[in-house]
Amino acid sequence: MMRENHEIRFIKPCRHRFEQHRDLTPQYARSVFATGRLIQINLDNCSIQRMEQLPANPSRSDAEEVGLLPLVEILTQAPVCLTAIGVNEMPDNKVGFAKTAYENFCSSFWPGHQDDIEATHRPYDPASTDKKVSFGHLDDGDRLAYGCAYVALLQMQNIARRYPNMRPEQRFECYLYSMIGLLGIVNAFELELAKFAFWSLTPTEINQLPEPLQLRRRDIKANFTKLWSTLAKCRLAAYNGAMDIFWLNGSNFADEIGLTLDVGGKKLILENWVGTNDHKLYRISKDIHSTFGDGSQARYLARSRHLLDDIMYWKNVDGIANDILSYRRRMGYGAVDTLLERIDAAVKHVEFELAEVLVECVQ
């Protein structure tokens, strides 16, 4: 395995308007701390699984072998805080081992660290035999947090399967109207994914794309939009994709509300990053990310198009989205106080339609 595609990477989900992609280094973390803020690294499922591969008394070479040495260097050279948010993606019977591995990593490479007394811990049933997480079995808070993305990714599968003979632009338009009807909410990140999901190309056309664009298309397909042949696989893929989106959105939200941490009696504002060994997600986030709006804490989607604006399909779907969303803004938005009910109803509806087109029974 090439080392550059093996080591943990750090994503800053939201950048200021003219801020370029940056790498998280001990030097940068120290400079942030000097301004009265603190870097928080939120570890995803992939990085926690790397910790599970370590022996009981790991060395730096062990950490390097599993791709976690950059994290060790930051922890030992700069003031930061760390969360194992990735356990939220795991089935119950995996959580205990993951927490033990995380705590072993911290005690081995981060001696003297202190647990936040206000930290929350995911409840889990160690006796559970479920091998996968079922969205329908999540509690209300989790379904609300992941639900919009889960429905969106399921619906991309459904539209692609149900209307294979539609023109790509028509499938995109159908998807957009359906999301408005199902949830009353359209998230910009998922909308950009949908544009990729319905972009049909021949092998020759793919090979003619610039290499960065070919890579982004492959990464998005692998993490979010690949078509699956069974409802169970569609559910799992949608859940995994929704969790990827949650890592980014959760960090954005923490920044937006000004989340703080008490350090030595002083409240420090947190600057949130995501730590991941998923290099596909890392590359996607370099090209598609959030940015601050002018004069506000509101977030907008920024994307690097790599010549996409010159392609007729992209001109068409951008125009469709702009027309529909501009009309929604003019007409005003409905209340979302029943969002969880709408998510649950949408999941039931889309899963039924997917099962129908895949000729399966919903269980």
PyMOL commands that set and color helices and strands:
alter all, ss='L'
color gray80, all
select helices_A, chain A and resi 3-5+26-34+45-52+60-65+69-77+85-89+92-109+135-137+140-162+168-183+188-197+203-207+211-225+231-256+279-287+308-310+312-331+339-357
alter helices_A, ss='H'
color red, helices_A
select strands_A, chain A and resi 9-11+14-15+37-43+80-83+260-263+266-276+288-292+299-303
alter strands_A, ss='S'
color yellow, strands_A
deselect
rebuild
show_as cartoon
